[in-house]
Amino acid sequence: MTLLTFEDIPAYGIENPARAADILFLSDHAGRAIPAKLGKLGLDEAELSRHIGYDIGIYGVTSQLARAIGATYIFQPYSRLVIDCNRKPGKPQSVMSQSDGTVIPGNANISEDEIRAREDEILWPYQRQIEAELNRRAAAGQPTVIISMHSCTNRLRTDDRDRPWEISVIAHSDWRVAEPLVEVLRSETDRRVGVNQPYTVDMEMDYTLPVHAEGRNIPYVEIEIRQDLIGDAGGQRIWAELLTGLFTKAVARAAIEKA
């Protein structure tokens, strides 16, 4: 079966292609588009605009960051409710039947063919574009640091505990960039900084960083910014301006192989 039609946007977005900056920005959950054939997955606007649908505010922050630094930015414009492009195919969170207390009617009892169409037309084109960019940079001898940008809710419906971290720095076994970034965030800002909170890099469940960063020994860091701080244009501008200098400083401090 075919999922995407002429009515639908492309399966990935790219801004500032083939730039020379070491940093490559990625966003797995930047958008909330849904293919026309899927309607609204049985949800109303209030549910689709929640954090379950996309990483609120992260596109606005990262697009500004990428322009300021002169870095390439690859992002996923489709809602994570269609398919989560940071999950390995076949894993429970790849196509979710419910998320943070919300049942997703359009994902109930879908067939293997329907799941495969979402993988083939949304997940894989996005992931292949990342791979192609990394291959291009490697062939050109261009150093790369992956910064994977996310936002998270300050409180889940299914958990009444507040999340105090304004920004979190996340990594698994490679802390070449994450460690200096934590240092500059804590020494040069008064922001509440988390480390591997409220998430970690799940090497069994996640796709983007385990495959493209850990799997290729490319230095990286994952960022989570609390969505209530970047939900409007003003907040996005503040965070983009704050992080532009801090990201470049952390990358400069990191022990990055230049070969």
Secondary structure, 3 states (H helix, E strand, C coil): CCCCCCCCCCCCEEECCCCCCCEEEEECCCCCECCHHHCCCCCCHHHHCCCCCCCCCHHHHHHHHHHHHCCEEEECCECCCCCCCCECCCCCCCCCCEECCEECHHHCCCCHHHHHHHHHHHHHHHHHHHHHHHHHHHHCCCCCEEEEEEEECCCCCCCCCCCCCCEEEECCCCCCCHHHHHHHHHHHCCCCEEECCCCCCCCCCECHHHHHHHHHCCCEEEEEEEHHHCCCHHHHHHHHHHHHHHHHHHHHHCCCCCC
